[in-house]
Amino acid sequence: MNNNRITSLIEKMTVHEKISQLIQLATPFYEGAANGGQITGPMQELGIQKEDVINSGSVLGASGAKEVRSIQEAHLKENRLGIPLLMMADIVHGYKTIFPVPLAIGCSWDLEDAEKSAEIAAKEASVSGVHVTFAPMVDLVRDPRWGRVMESTGEDPFLNSEFARAFVRGFQGNDLSNETDRVAACVKHFAAYGAAEGGRDYNTVDMSERQLRESYLPAYKAALDEGCEMVMTAFNTVDGIPATGNKRLMRDMLREEMGFNGVLISDWGAVKEQIPHGVARDEKEAAEKAIQAGVDIEMMTSCYAHHLQSLIEEGKVEEKTVDEAVYRILELKEKLGLFENPYRGADEEREKEIVLSETHREAAYELAVKSSVLLKNDGILPLNKEKKIALIGPFAKSGDILGPWSWLGSKDEAVTLFDGISKKVSSENLLVEKGCNVETGSEELFNKAISQAKKADVIVLALGEDSEMSGEAGCRADIRLPEIQLELISKMKELGKPVAFVLFNGRPLDLTGIEGQADAILEAWYPGTEGGNAVADLLFGDRNPSGKLTMSFPHTVGQVPVYYNNYNTGRPKDAPDAQIRYVSQYLDIPNEPLYPFGHGLSYTNYQYSELNLSSNTMTTDQSLNVSVNVTNSGDITGDEIVQLYVRDMAGEVVRPLKELKAFKKVTLAPGETKTVEFTLTEEQLRYHHVDLTFSSDAGEFTVFVGGSSRDVLSAEFELTK
């Protein structure tokens, strides 16, 4: 502790005032909030007293310049030392202007636009009084049954790390104390929450430390290296211990090894949840384990409030441990400039100008275009504006395209697919019917849809998941489209007309039985506020699709988890001497995903040729230059995402079949060829060995370059030491 101002302030605080700084409560607990400040309901259940609220350190879910200023003003009148509150909220993929969900943003492979989306979200949130956002979520995901895959950027540790950095830069800028249009970022969920067993939220995580370090920790580390101010603990266990009370994970790995000195906050209720986990007998033990693990803020339970003081008096917790937590919290408040300006950023007049501005909507549109992935196209897209189009499906006119964690986004302000297409074609050429609801339907709805579709030249089916079907607690064992939508597909296909699917969803879906019924599939995800305009422009070819998957689509849910960077087995299916049966395989489906990592089509075609390495050897001190020619062999300009992968052919421990190491986006006019160049270094070949040391091995490597993890050219080189 070297900040004299903060140290002096802590010396003036009573133990109760210190402990109260470690408490985070929801907005209704506070005077000044709408319907706030009453000691009833949830406050009584938590056993929180007014004195606790007066001295608490942070607020959960407060927003809107007027309300935030009101809460802060009321708080400062009663807080003895005039310590301002931190206002925190879940600003995940937009505040009021909603961008595509993070999984979709990942599919753009566009780090600049990702950073810009976070910058805009921060600007809208800050002017509305928010100081901290609970984002980015950088959990690596391999199981689409888990609802929160929509909040991640995918299955690759390198790509997730790059997006983690971009989001942190966007939220925080360069200097929080001078940039009041930015907010502090809180990376989550530490650690390995994305590996919950069975794809079930809050469930057990059990993996080797090598897997943890190889696949799951890199993105958190990248966010911290970028200066992320906060970390949130995960709900899950790590090595048999709930993360929130896991001293080795939080003290040893996060703070000592990774060098994190910022604020560590629990997820909602996670401190008390150590009791049902079975590692704490009661709230008192839960409080002791969390504070000893280094958790600075307890979110929405009262274990600290009720028991930390007695734990200090009994000598089970040193007061200096609490002081350290308070110091970190006050230090963040100082970085944000709250002691000088407790109303930082909150401005009702600017709020009206900035929030959901046209400029912000344009940025949301651009990212929605780049995030959509053309999975399949048998030549029916782009659509002809002179043809009759039947727009059928539960998402034809639905504003439920914002997705989970679109906290203040309005479905009424979202551009629907119907709105977007209506701008492209005459009313005579656009026939619209719902056909069914997301999960329910009737013969009447079917018949109306059939009647309209019969008049059309082409059918566009707007299908998907209700936003409540993904996100937190949105886990599904059956990740197919709901049965009623499958029936709608069959009825439309029976008409014998070309059919294009547009999918609105938060996870890779099981397309078993319907992928073959589509002539084209455009994966729009939850595209956000401007989704309808973006998807319409893609359907009609006014924009050319360029998105590429960052999470694989399975052939069927029984294949899950399926991901590109898997290990080989001792009996690989494709071995030259493989027997027909006794190899690692499914008897009924391929081993590979239906649509792999990196897959995404365009309205033009790209040809890869002349993969060249500057040398067939690499040394520790000398890098390798990799080049490839990419040609647009089609008729329109397009953006291609060129991907470079590496395989270590023989390591001390098994290595993935492919690992993404670099990527570049290149714009090509019709007939144009460009040489795309990469630099590969020895550092990029390092991994965790048997003793968990991080280094590379001398030996043979294969480099792959192409338009997806499946469609690649390859060349070999040797690393010498």
LINNORHU-V641827 format. One record per residue. PHI is phi in radians with two decimals (* if undefined). BURIAL is # if it has 9 or more other C-alpha atoms within 8 Angstrom, else .. D_LAST is the distance of its C-alpha to the last C-alpha in Angstrom with 1 decimal. Layout:
phi=[PHI	PHI]
burial=[BURIAL	BURIAL]
d_last=[D_LAST	D_LAST]
This chain:
phi=[*	-2.27	-1.67	-1.08	-1.11	-1.21	-1.04	-1.09	-1.15	-1.10	-1.10	-1.49	-1.48	-1.33	-1.05	-1.10	-1.14	-1.12	-1.08	-1.12	-1.10	-1.53	-1.83	-2.01	-2.18	-1.34	-0.88	-1.08	-1.29	-1.89	-1.07	1.70	-1.43	-1.05	0.99	-1.80	1.51	-1.67	-1.42	-2.40	0.92	-0.99	-1.14	-1.16	-1.08	-1.40	1.24	-1.48	-1.75	-1.01	-1.09	-1.15	-1.15	-1.03	-1.82	-1.15	-1.76	-2.67	-2.05	-1.83	1.58	-1.39	-2.81	1.64	-0.95	-1.13	-1.18	-1.08	-1.10	-1.13	-1.11	-1.11	-1.10	-1.11	-1.14	-1.19	-1.21	-1.86	-1.29	-1.00	-1.75	1.15	-1.49	-1.25	-1.52	-1.58	-1.76	-2.14	-2.78	-1.54	-1.83	-1.63	-2.40	2.26	-1.61	-1.90	-1.40	-1.71	-1.55	-0.97	-1.07	-0.95	-1.07	-1.19	-0.99	-1.00	-1.24	-1.35	0.93	-2.00	-1.21	-1.17	-1.23	-1.10	-1.06	-1.12	-1.10	-1.21	-1.10	-1.18	-1.04	-1.13	-1.10	-1.18	-1.19	-1.12	-1.18	-1.68	1.73	-1.45	-1.86	-2.38	-1.93	-1.47	-2.86	-1.52	-1.55	-2.05	-1.09	-1.21	-2.24	-2.32	-2.17	-1.21	-1.17	-1.23	-1.09	-1.50	-1.05	-1.11	-1.65	-1.78	-1.82	2.31	-1.81	-2.01	-1.13	-1.18	-1.13	-1.03	-1.12	-1.11	-1.25	-1.01	-1.07	-1.08	-1.13	-1.10	-1.02	-1.15	-1.20	-1.72	1.16	-1.67	-2.66	-1.07	-1.23	-1.88	-1.96	-1.30	-1.57	-1.99	-2.28	-1.27	-1.69	-2.23	-1.31	-2.61	-1.93	-1.50	-2.50	1.15	-1.02	-1.20	-1.84	-1.01	-1.04	1.22	1.11	-1.89	-0.97	1.20	-1.48	-1.04	-2.10	-2.46	-2.66	-1.24	-1.13	-1.10	-1.11	-1.02	-1.28	-1.24	-1.87	-1.79	-1.35	-0.94	-1.22	-1.10	-1.08	-1.08	-1.10	-1.17	-1.09	-1.44	1.72	-0.95	-1.43	-2.36	-2.31	-1.91	-1.29	-1.52	-1.25	-1.42	-1.42	-2.31	0.97	1.43	-2.18	-0.94	-0.95	-1.18	-2.07	-1.67	-1.10	-1.11	-1.17	-1.49	-1.39	-1.33	-1.45	-1.22	-1.48	-1.34	-1.31	-1.53	1.33	-1.40	-2.02	-1.53	-1.49	-1.90	-2.10	-1.32	-1.33	-0.95	1.30	-1.22	-1.11	-1.21	-1.19	-1.11	-1.21	-1.13	-1.04	1.71	-2.01	-2.31	-1.28	-2.73	-1.09	-1.11	-1.19	-1.09	-1.10	-1.08	-1.17	-1.19	-1.22	-1.21	-1.34	1.80	-1.33	-1.44	-2.17	-1.71	-1.60	1.07	-2.36	-2.13	-1.12	-1.12	-1.02	-1.51	-2.27	-1.11	-1.11	-1.19	-1.11	-1.20	-1.10	-1.47	1.41	-1.42	-2.28	-1.34	-1.07	-1.14	-1.14	-1.19	-1.01	-1.09	-1.14	-1.08	-1.01	-1.10	-1.16	-1.15	-1.09	-1.15	-1.07	-1.20	-1.01	-1.39	1.31	-1.30	-1.20	-1.43	-2.41	-1.14	-1.76	-0.58	1.41	-1.14	-2.61	-1.07	-1.26	-1.13	-0.99	-1.15	-1.38	-1.55	-1.18	1.00	-1.27	-1.10	-1.08	-1.22	-1.13	-1.10	-1.18	-1.14	-1.06	-1.06	-1.25	-1.13	-1.10	-1.27	-1.50	-1.26	-2.10	-1.44	-1.39	-2.63	-2.78	-1.65	1.71	-1.54	-1.89	-1.27	-1.28	-1.60	-1.21	-1.60	-1.53	-1.40	-2.06	-1.72	-1.68	-2.18	2.31	-1.13	-1.83	-1.06	-2.12	-1.44	-1.58	-1.44	-2.14	-1.51	1.51	-1.06	1.06	-1.74	-0.71	-1.82	-1.18	-1.95	-1.09	-1.23	-1.64	-1.39	-1.44	-1.36	-1.09	-1.05	-1.02	-1.17	-1.21	-1.05	-1.37	-1.77	-2.27	-1.22	-1.09	-1.18	-1.70	-2.14	-1.94	-2.22	-2.62	-1.21	1.42	-2.94	-1.48	-1.05	-2.21	-2.32	-2.92	-2.76	-1.09	-1.09	-1.15	-1.04	-1.13	-1.11	-1.16	-1.08	-1.05	-1.25	-1.11	-1.09	-1.48	-1.65	-1.53	-2.55	-1.96	-1.91	-1.73	-1.68	-2.15	2.66	-1.87	-1.01	-1.06	-1.28	-1.49	-2.42	1.43	-1.02	1.10	-1.84	-1.50	-2.40	-1.35	-1.85	-1.79	-1.37	-1.09	-0.96	-0.93	-1.15	-1.29	-1.10	-1.18	-1.08	-1.00	-1.05	-1.17	-1.23	-1.17	-1.11	-1.35	1.31	-1.86	-1.05	-2.25	-1.99	-1.63	-2.06	-1.82	-2.00	-2.85	-1.96	-2.66	-1.06	-1.77	-1.48	-1.71	-0.89	1.48	-2.09	-1.00	-1.27	-1.52	-1.71	-1.46	-2.71	-2.35	-1.93	-1.51	-1.67	0.98	-1.70	-1.48	1.64	-0.95	-1.76	-0.99	-1.09	-1.16	-1.13	-1.15	-1.07	-1.09	-1.24	-1.09	-1.72	1.40	-1.25	-2.30	-1.71	-1.02	-2.41	-1.15	-2.32	-1.08	-1.96	-2.55	-1.21	-1.68	-1.35	-1.15	-2.74	-1.07	-1.14	-1.51	-1.24	-1.43	-2.25	-2.67	-1.30	-1.64	-1.51	-1.52	-1.41	-2.03	-1.24	-2.25	-1.16	-1.09	-1.70	-1.12	-1.00	-1.81	-1.15	-1.36	-1.09	-1.79	-1.53	-2.37	-1.34	-2.82	-1.61	-1.43	-1.97	-2.50	-1.16	-1.25	-1.34	-1.20	-1.13	-2.20	-1.48	-0.87	1.55	-1.34	3.09	-1.64	-2.39	-1.49	-2.17	-2.14	-2.10	-1.96	-1.81	-2.71	0.92	-1.24	-2.24	-1.94	-1.15	-2.77	-1.65	-2.34	-2.24	-2.10	-1.04	-1.71	-2.11	-1.40	-2.06	-1.65	-2.07	-2.33	-2.60	-1.62	-2.13	-2.07	-1.49	-1.67	-1.77	-1.88	-2.32	-1.23	-2.63	-1.88	-1.96	-1.71	-1.56	-2.04	-2.04	-2.14	-2.36	-2.25	-1.47	-1.27	-2.70	-1.87	-1.17	-2.13	-1.06	-2.07	-1.07	-1.13	-2.63	-2.36	-1.13	-2.14	-2.90	-2.74	-2.52	-1.73	-2.25	-1.70	-2.26	-1.37	-0.95	1.40	-1.42	-2.08	-2.24	-1.60	-1.77	-2.07	-2.28	-2.02	-1.94	-2.00	-1.04	-1.01	-1.26	-1.74	-1.40	-2.73	-1.51	-1.49	-0.99	-1.57	1.23	-1.23	-1.94	-2.79	-1.84	-2.00	-1.14	2.54	-1.57	-2.36	-2.05	-1.89	-2.14	-2.36	-3.13	-1.62	-2.84	-1.23	-1.69	-1.76	-2.46	-1.70	-2.41	-2.65	-2.00	-2.60	-2.17	-1.64	-1.99	-2.28]
burial=[.	.	.	.	.	#	#	.	.	#	.	.	#	.	.	.	#	#	#	#	#	#	#	#	#	#	#	#	#	#	#	#	#	.	.	#	#	#	#	.	.	.	#	#	.	.	.	#	.	.	.	#	#	#	#	#	#	#	#	#	#	#	#	#	#	#	#	#	#	#	#	#	#	#	#	#	.	.	#	.	.	.	#	#	#	#	#	#	#	#	#	#	#	#	#	#	#	#	#	#	#	#	#	#	#	#	#	#	#	#	#	.	.	#	#	#	#	#	#	#	#	#	#	#	#	#	#	#	#	#	#	#	#	#	#	#	#	#	#	#	#	#	#	#	#	#	#	#	#	#	#	#	#	#	#	#	#	#	#	#	#	#	#	#	#	#	#	#	#	#	#	#	#	.	.	#	#	.	#	#	#	#	#	#	#	#	#	#	#	#	#	#	#	#	#	#	#	.	#	#	#	.	#	#	#	#	.	.	.	.	#	#	#	#	#	#	#	#	#	#	#	#	#	#	.	#	.	#	#	#	#	#	#	#	#	#	#	#	.	.	#	#	#	#	#	#	#	.	#	#	#	#	#	#	#	#	.	#	.	.	.	#	#	#	#	#	#	.	#	#	#	#	.	#	#	.	.	.	#	#	.	.	#	#	#	#	#	#	#	#	#	#	#	#	#	#	#	#	#	#	#	#	#	#	#	.	#	#	#	.	#	#	.	.	.	.	#	.	.	.	#	#	#	#	#	#	#	#	#	#	#	#	#	#	#	#	#	#	#	.	.	#	#	#	#	#	#	#	.	.	#	.	.	#	#	#	#	.	.	#	#	#	#	#	#	#	#	#	#	#	#	#	#	#	#	#	#	.	.	#	#	#	#	.	.	.	#	#	#	#	#	#	#	#	#	#	#	#	#	#	#	#	#	#	#	#	#	.	#	.	#	.	.	#	#	#	#	#	#	#	#	#	.	#	#	.	.	.	#	#	#	#	#	#	#	#	#	#	#	.	#	.	.	.	#	#	#	#	#	#	.	#	#	.	.	#	#	#	#	#	#	#	#	#	#	#	#	.	#	#	#	#	#	#	#	#	.	.	#	.	#	#	.	#	#	#	.	#	#	.	#	#	#	.	.	.	#	#	#	#	#	#	#	#	#	#	#	#	#	#	#	.	.	#	.	.	#	#	#	#	#	#	#	#	#	#	#	#	#	#	#	#	#	#	#	#	#	#	#	#	#	.	.	#	#	#	#	#	#	#	#	#	#	#	#	#	#	.	#	#	.	#	#	#	#	.	.	#	.	.	#	#	.	.	.	.	.	#	.	.	.	.	#	.	.	.	.	.	.	#	.	.	#	.	#	#	#	#	#	#	#	#	#	#	.	#	.	#	.	.	#	.	#	.	.	.	#	#	#	#	.	.	#	#	#	#	#	#	#	#	#	#	#	#	.	.	#	#	#	#	#	#	#	#	#	#	#	#	#	.	.	.	.	.	#	#	#	#	#	#	#	.	#	.	.	#	.	#	#	#	#	#	#	.	.	#	.	.	.	#	#	#	.	.	#	#	#	#	#	.	.	.	.	.	#	#	#	.	#	#	#	#	#	#	#	#	#	#	#	.	.	#	#	#	#	#	#	#	#	#	.]
d_last=[44.0	44.5	46.8	50.2	52.1	50.6	50.8	54.4	55.2	53.7	55.9	58.9	58.2	59.8	57.7	59.3	58.3	54.7	54.5	56.2	53.4	51.1	53.4	53.0	56.1	57.1	59.3	62.6	62.5	63.0	66.2	66.1	64.5	66.6	68.4	66.2	67.0	69.1	68.4	68.8	67.0	63.2	63.8	66.1	63.8	61.0	63.5	62.6	65.2	66.1	64.8	61.3	61.4	62.6	59.7	57.0	53.8	53.0	54.7	53.4	54.5	56.6	56.7	59.1	59.8	63.4	62.6	59.6	61.6	64.5	62.4	60.7	64.1	65.8	62.9	63.0	66.8	66.3	63.1	64.1	61.2	60.8	57.3	56.5	55.3	52.0	52.7	50.1	50.1	48.1	47.4	44.8	45.2	48.0	51.0	53.9	52.2	50.2	47.0	45.5	44.1	40.5	39.4	41.0	39.5	36.1	37.1	37.7	34.0	35.5	34.2	36.7	39.7	38.5	38.4	41.8	43.3	42.4	43.7	47.0	47.3	46.8	49.4	51.9	51.3	51.4	54.7	56.0	55.2	52.0	49.4	46.7	45.5	44.0	41.3	38.7	38.2	34.5	34.6	32.5	34.9	34.9	38.5	41.2	43.9	43.0	45.2	42.9	40.3	42.4	41.2	37.5	35.4	34.0	31.5	28.2	26.4	24.8	28.2	30.2	28.1	28.8	32.5	32.7	31.8	34.2	37.1	36.6	36.7	39.8	41.6	40.9	40.5	39.3	41.9	44.2	46.7	47.4	47.0	49.8	49.1	45.9	45.6	43.2	40.8	40.4	37.4	38.2	38.2	36.0	34.6	34.0	37.6	36.7	36.0	39.6	40.6	42.8	42.3	45.1	45.3	45.1	43.9	41.5	37.7	35.7	32.0	29.0	27.3	24.1	26.1	27.8	24.6	22.9	26.0	28.8	27.7	25.7	28.8	30.7	28.0	28.0	31.8	31.6	29.1	31.6	34.2	36.1	39.1	39.9	38.5	40.7	40.4	40.4	43.3	41.2	40.0	36.4	35.7	39.5	40.4	41.9	39.6	42.5	42.8	39.2	38.4	34.8	34.1	36.0	35.8	32.4	30.3	32.2	33.4	31.2	27.7	28.3	30.5	33.6	36.7	39.0	41.8	41.2	44.0	45.0	45.8	49.5	51.0	47.7	48.6	51.7	50.1	48.4	51.8	51.9	48.2	49.5	47.6	50.4	54.0	55.6	55.0	54.9	51.9	50.3	50.7	49.3	46.2	45.5	46.1	44.0	41.1	41.4	43.5	45.4	47.7	49.5	50.5	53.9	54.5	56.3	54.6	53.7	57.2	59.0	56.9	54.6	57.4	58.5	55.0	54.8	58.2	57.3	54.2	51.8	50.3	50.0	51.6	48.6	46.6	49.1	49.1	45.3	45.9	48.8	46.9	44.2	47.0	49.0	45.9	45.4	49.1	48.8	45.8	47.9	50.8	53.2	54.9	56.0	56.5	56.8	57.7	54.5	54.4	57.3	59.7	62.3	63.0	59.4	58.8	61.3	59.7	56.0	55.9	55.8	56.2	56.1	52.9	51.2	52.6	51.2	47.7	48.2	49.3	46.3	43.9	46.1	45.8	42.0	41.7	43.8	42.1	43.8	43.0	45.3	47.6	49.7	51.2	53.7	51.9	52.5	56.1	59.1	61.1	64.3	64.0	65.5	62.9	63.6	61.5	61.7	60.2	60.1	57.8	59.9	61.6	59.7	58.4	56.3	53.2	51.8	50.1	49.7	49.1	51.1	53.1	55.6	55.1	58.3	58.7	61.8	59.8	57.2	57.5	58.2	57.2	60.9	61.1	58.2	59.5	63.0	61.9	60.8	63.7	67.5	69.1	70.6	67.3	65.8	67.1	65.9	66.3	64.4	64.9	63.9	62.6	59.1	60.1	63.8	66.1	69.5	71.1	72.6	69.3	68.0	71.1	71.0	67.4	68.4	71.3	69.3	66.4	68.9	69.8	66.3	64.2	60.9	60.2	57.6	57.1	56.0	54.7	52.6	52.5	54.8	52.7	53.8	52.0	48.5	47.2	47.6	49.5	49.5	47.8	49.0	48.6	50.0	48.1	50.2	52.7	55.9	58.3	60.8	58.4	57.4	61.1	61.4	58.6	60.5	63.7	62.3	60.5	63.8	65.2	63.2	61.9	58.3	56.7	53.9	52.6	51.6	50.0	50.3	48.3	45.7	43.5	42.3	45.3	46.0	47.6	48.7	51.8	52.1	49.0	50.7	53.9	52.4	52.3	50.0	48.3	47.4	45.7	47.1	46.2	48.3	48.2	50.2	53.2	52.9	51.8	54.8	54.5	50.8	51.2	54.3	52.6	49.8	52.4	54.3	51.4	52.1	48.5	45.7	43.7	40.0	39.1	36.3	36.2	34.0	35.4	36.0	39.6	40.3	42.5	44.4	44.2	43.7	40.2	39.2	36.6	35.0	32.0	29.4	26.1	27.1	25.3	25.9	28.1	28.2	31.1	30.3	33.4	31.7	30.1	31.2	33.1	34.4	37.9	40.4	41.1	38.6	35.7	34.9	37.4	40.7	43.6	45.3	42.7	39.3	36.2	35.2	37.0	39.9	38.3	34.6	32.6	32.5	35.6	38.4	40.7	42.4	45.7	43.7	40.9	37.4	35.6	31.8	30.6	28.1	24.9	22.4	18.7	17.9	15.1	14.0	10.3	8.7	6.0	6.4	9.3	10.7	12.7	14.3	18.1	20.1	23.8	26.7	30.4	32.9	36.6	39.6	41.8	44.6	47.6	46.8	44.3	41.7	38.6	35.6	32.7	29.6	27.0	23.2	21.7	18.4	17.9	15.0	16.2	15.3	14.5	15.5	18.7	20.2	19.4	22.0	23.0	22.6	21.7	23.2	20.9	23.2	26.7	29.2	32.9	34.4	38.1	39.3	42.8	44.3	42.7	40.1	36.4	33.7	30.0	28.1	24.7	21.8	18.6	15.8	13.1	10.1	12.7	14.9	12.7	13.1	15.8	17.7	16.8	19.4	20.0	20.0	17.1	15.5	11.8	9.6	8.4	6.0	9.0	12.1	13.9	17.3	18.7	22.5	24.9	28.7	31.8	31.3	28.9	30.8	31.4	28.1	26.5	23.1	20.2	16.8	13.3	9.9	6.8	3.8	0.0]
